Amino acid sequence: MQPRAVRPRTCDRTTSKAPGGEPVTETAAMKAHRLAELREFLMSRRAKVTPAEAGLPEGGRRRTPGLRREEVAVLAGVGASWYQWLEQGRDISVSPQVLDSVARVLRMSSAERRHLYVLSGLNPPALVVEETGGEMCAGLKRLIDAWMPYPAHLMDQYWNCVLYNDAAAMVLGMRPGTRQNCLIDFFTDDLYRARAVHWEANAEILVAQFRSACSEAPDDEGFRALVEEAKELSPEFAALWQRRDISPAGLMNKQLEHPLVGELHFESTQLRVPARPDLVIVLHTPLPVADTVRKLEWLSSPEGRRGSMYPLAG
């Protein structure tokens, strides 16, 4: 059934959430700008889709490229007047289901679909991981390797370790034979626990950050299975998980005691990969404490590598 066209609303202020969680009131000027962007965005997407791509006959030469508004409305299963109002940037009621239909007809990518939601005044859906090809993986590996002699690694949404550089192997103890999951290994890898100076304090932060990651996908069975595994393997994790603390991922200070060079201090930073929302880059930046930079440079030198007690990555 086609949605009924809804007359424009007279309300000129809405409330949304800022990234920090504080309420933000959308003024009339802000709304006018958003709706103007919506109009231009929809027109540009419609112009890019040919009738053949939409499964329609060419029907002779067209004065303007792309689909007609009426064709988009029919293919999306919405009323012609409603779609016209939407593309004109008028303030009408929209639903996720209808926006998804429009996005499908206009052959929008996951990022474009999210943009459509935002311009329409709705909370955007989760990004869908799209095939990016081998070049993306190769580029991320170059980035991780270029962070040498400082530790860096790449993990997926479940905190499985995907890539790590030699410094992460020498300093953090990342190596074949472990679970290769940053959450599980934090609690179960004796090598890492022996090196982590403030392990208990960082464990509290880590579990709160992982619960925050889980909250982004509350129905994801992968997160649930990992939590159950961690609870079974570690009573300490189970106790911290029960506290239900939440902390956004970002920065964490770490102090390690390395068997060859002694005290090391880092600031660990998590960075999202926009083109791959399922991946997170974790960079360990040395702090100006205890001569950490010089020690890391020595560990990466031929002499330091020969003296390393554990096998290197890759």
Summary of the structure (lengths in Angstrom):
residues: 314
radius of gyration: 25.5
end to end distance: 56.6
largest distance: 76.4
contacts: 863
relative contact order: 0.10
helix: 45%
strand: 16%
